[in-house]
Amino acid sequence: MTDADKTNTTGKADTTGKTDTTGKTDTTGPVADAITADDRASRTGRLGWLSLSVAALFGLLYAYDVWEAVGNLVGVPHYYESIGFGASTPWILLIAALAFPFVIFVIVFVLGIRRNVAQKALLYIAGLAVSNALALSTIGLNSLIFSNLIQRL
């Protein structure tokens, strides 16, 4: 069925989403409309509701990284105090681990402003990978510092 066949007597295109004789379906529908509207809004620099929903969903995943960093910020100094190394608490690492998810989320959000939803989701996933890699690096560095403190005894 050609585009000329899809027009009815009023001259408007048929957007019912019915299957034509070749077996192809029309790609209109609420999901396709939402993606199209969000893509159109992203080209102008605005954010559509779909982009904001994706950002909020990934924001929750980044918030979990923040929650882990807060737990370390509270627990690690107490642990160091309990074994007599309170003055050697790695505050720089603990604060950096808390700041990484915020900074990475903002960078990914800004980089994704003029991209479509799929590209934004991939950016958020890559940002989560970087955030988790940095969190694991700070934990590893903290372990290295702690082992050096133990060796000095």
N, C-alpha and C positions, 0 to 999 in steps of 0.2 A: 504494500500500500504506500503510495507516495504522499507527500505533503499536500498535494492538490486534492487527493482523495479524502484527506482528513478534514477538509473544510466543509462545513454544512451550508445550507442555503443562505444563512445570514452572513457568511464570509468569515466566521470565526473558526479557529482550529478546534478540533475535537480533543479534549483533555480528560476523557473519562478513564483512561488507563486500561482500556480493553485491548485484548490481543487481536492483532490484525491477521490477515490470511497467511502471512509469511511466518507466523509464530513469534514475532517480536512483540514485546509489551512496551507500552508507552511509559516513560520514566518519570511520570509525574506522581506525586503523592506527598504526604506530609513530611517524610524523611528527606526526600529529594528537594522539596521546597525549602526546608530548613537549612540544608547544606548549601543550596544555591543562594539563599538570602544571606547566610553567614559569609559566604565567599564574596558576595557583592559588597557587604559591609566591610570586610577586611581589606578590600582594595582601596577603600576610602580612608582607612586608618581607624575606623570605628570598630567596636567589638559587638558582634551579634550575641544573642542569648546562648547559642550553642558553644561559641568560644568561651564565654564566661562560665558555662557549666563545666567544660573541660578543664578550665583553669581552677575552678573550685574543687573538682574531683582530685586533680593532682596536688592542689594546695593541701588537701587532707593528708596525702602521702608525704609531702614535705613537712607537714606539722608533726608527723610521727618521728621524723629525724630530729626535729626540734625537741620533742618530748624526751627522746633518748639523750640528747645533749644536756637537757636540764637535769635528768637523772644522774648523769655523770658529774655535772657541776655541783650537785648536792652530795653525792655519795663518795666521790674520790677524795675530796679534802677530809671528810670524816674518817675514811680508811687510812689515809696518810697520818692523821693525828693519832689514831688508835695504835699504830705500830711505831710511833715516835719520829716520824719524818714530816711533821706538820709544816715546817718551814720550807720544805722542798716540793710543795704542791705545784704542779705545772699549770698555773693559772692561765698563761697565754694559750696553751693547747685547749683548755676547757672552754675558754671564751671564744676561741676561733671555731671550735666544733659547734658552738651555739650559733655563731654568725653565718657559717657556710650555707645552711639551707635557705636562710633569708636572702642572702646575696645571690645565690644561684637561681632561686625562683624569680627574683626581680629581673635578672639578666635574661632568663628564658622568656619571661613575659614580654619584655621589650623586644627581643629578637623575633617573637612570634606575632607581633601586631599586624603586619601586612602579609601574613601567610594564611593558607587555608587550614581547616580544622585538623586534617590528617598530619600536616606538617607540624602544627602546633603540638599535637599529641606526641609526635616523635621527638620534638625538642624537649618536652617535659620529661619523657622517658630518659633521654640522654642526660638531662640535668639531674634526674634522680640517681643515675648511675655515677655521675661525677660527685654528687653530694655523699653518697654512700661510700665511694672510694676514699674521699677525703676524711670521712668519719672513721673508717677503718685505719687509715694512715695515722690519724691522731691517736687512736687506741694503741697501735703498734709503737708509735714514738713514745707514748706514755709508758708502755711496758719496757722499752729500752732504757728510758730514764730511771725507772724503778729498779731494773736489774743492776744498773750502774751504782745506784744508792746502796743496794744490798752488798755488792762486791766491796765497797769501801769499808764495810764493817770488818 
